[in-house]
Amino acid sequence: MSVTKNEAPPNLERIESLIRTIADFPSPGILFRDLTPVLADPAGFEAVLSAFEKICAADRPEAIVAIEARGFLFGAPLAARLRVPLIPVRKAGKLPFQVRKVSYALEYGTAELEMHTDALAHGTRALVVDDVLATGGTAVAAAELVRSLGGTVSAFAFVVELPGLGGAARLREAGESGLVHSLVQY
Ligand code: AMP
């Protein structure tokens, strides 16, 4: 991450120290990265938002696309700070207006994500935000929705990335050229 001169760097150590790892949640073998202690610590939450703001200062997105549900927690305040539209990507059946839908594979079965068809003005450069990048399936699906509605994904921002699960590589393979930013890697 690049930091402008005379500005304090975002406190990534504080963010990392607040993230709680819960073994075997929600199923055996998963190390769940719990960000609720980050949200409960004003300085930690501020550190995440200011790090994301710095990413955006370089990237200049015209909209924030936040992924249900934990992506909303970080994407919504970021969009308000940047004064750009917040666009929710939701699980199937939650959005009331006309939707565009994508299905994507999970370890067992499939999942669906939706976006309102009028959510993005044509050509909008959007930053996709979520809490954790794991295998990348969710982020690829969100990016597909953005593209199918005429937008482009300028970059992706995650609080946590699990590089061993190959999410960034999967985004590349899906043809996504936007930079993949993450604040803490495990
Ligand atoms: P993926 O599609 O595999 O990249 O998974 C990303 C989504 O699943 C994100 O929305 C995360 O909230 C959630 N997720 C996946 N793995 C974890 C993990 N180890 N800890 C917390 N959340 C996770």
Residues whose N, C-alpha, C, O or C-beta is under 5 A from the ligand:
A	BS01	AMP	L31 F32 R33 E68 R70 D130 D131 V132 L133 A134 T135 G136 G137 T138 A139 G167
